[in-house]
C-alpha cells in the first residue's frame, strides 16, 4: 500500500437566487460525467485555497465561499484510483459578480467529446435527481441538498 492512500477533493455548491445549483458536465478519462464544480487538493494548499484556485481555473473568476456543507462521512473508494480512499469536502458558494463564462441550458454542450471538455448549466434543486449525477459522494450531497431545500 502506498504511503498516502487518500484522495482529497473539494467542491463548490454554487447556488443562485432562483434556487438553482450550478452543474459541471465534463468529458474525463473517456467518459461523460455530471458533477459539482471543483477538483483535487494540491500539496501545500488548504481546502478554501483549493476551491478558489479551481474556480479561477474552471470559470475564470473567483467565488465567495459562504459555508461548509458536507464532508464525506463514509468509506468511498476513489472513482479513478483503486485502493485509495476518497474524502470529499463541499462548500456552499456564490458568485460575487455575474458569471462571465458561458452557461448552457443543455447537458454536455461542447462540440466534441475530447478529454477535459467542460460545460456548465443551472438546474433547479427540486428537479435534481441523484441518478443524473455521476460520482457517488455527489449523489449523497444531491440527496442532502434536496432535503434541506424542501
N, C-alpha and C positions, 0 to 999 in steps of 0.2 A: 504494500500500500504506500502511496506517495506520502510525503511529509505533510502536505496540506490538502486533504481530500474535500475541501469545501469550495463551493462557487457561490459568490455573493452578488445578487442582482438588486438594483434599486429602480423603482418605477414611480411615475407621476400619474396620479389620478386627477386629470385636469377637467374641471367642471366649468360650465358656463351658466348664465342666468336662466336659460331655458331648461335646466335640469338635464343637460346632455353631458356626456363624457367623451373625451377625445380618444379614438382608437387608432392604432397604427396597423396598417395592412402591409406585410412585408414578404419578400421572397428571400429566404435564407436557407443555406445548406440544402438546396434543391427542393424546398417545399414552401407552399403558401402558409402564412400564419397571421392570425389576427391577435393582437396583444395590446397591452398598455405601453405607452412610450417609456423608454428607459433603457438601461443596459448594465453592463458589468462594472463592479467596483474595481478600480485600479489600485495597485500597491501605492501607499502613501497618501491616499485621499480618504476623507470621511464620506459618509453617505450623502450629506447635503451637497458637498462639493461635487460628488459624482453626478448627482441629479442636475445640478447647474451646468456641468460640462456636457452631459448628454443632451440637455435642452438646446444648448448652443450648437452642438453637432447636428441634431435632428431637425430643429426648427429654424436655426439661425438667429434665435432671440432667446432671452432668458425668461425664466418663470419665477413666480413668487410662491414659495413653499409655505403653506398655511398650517398644516398639522400632520402628525404621524397618523396613519390609518391602520396599518396591519403589518405584522412580521410573521413569517411562516412559523406555525406552532405545531407542525407535524413533520415526520420524516418525508422528504421528497428527493428522490434521486434526480440529479441534473439531467435535463432532457437530452442534451448533446454530449454529456460527459459521463459515461458509465462509471460506477463506483466512486462518484463524487456526490456529496450531499449539497443540495441547493438550499440557500437561505435567501428569501426574497423580502425586501422591505418596500412598503408602499407609503407614499406621502400624498395627501391632497395638495393640489396646487392650482394656480390660476395664471393667466397672462395679465401682467400689469398694464399692458397696452394691447390694442387689437392685433391678432395674429397677422404676420407679414408673409406667411407662407401659404401655399395652395392647400385648401381643404376641399375635398371632393364630397360628392353625395353618394358615390357608389364604391363598393369594396374593390380593392386591388386595381386602382385606377392608374396604372402605368402601362406603357406601350409594350414592354417585353418582360417576361419572367427571367430577369437577369439578376444574378447574385447581388444582394444589397438594395435592390429597388424597394421603395417605400412610398406609401401614400397615407394620408390622414383623412378621417371623417368623424363627424359628430354623430352620436346616437343617444336617443332618449334612454335614460337609465331604466325606465319601466319596460322598454322594449328589448333591453339587453338580456340575452339568454346565455347561460354558461356554455351551451352547445356551440355557440358562434365563436367562442374563444378557444385558442389552440393550447395554451400552456396550462398545466394542472393547477398551479397556485393562482394564476389569473382567474381560473374558473371559480375557485373558492372566494376570491375577492369580489367577483361579479355577484355571487350569492349574497355576500355581506353588504355590498352597495345596494342591492335591491331591497334587502331587509330594512336598511337604515333610511331608505327614501320612500317608504310606504306611508 
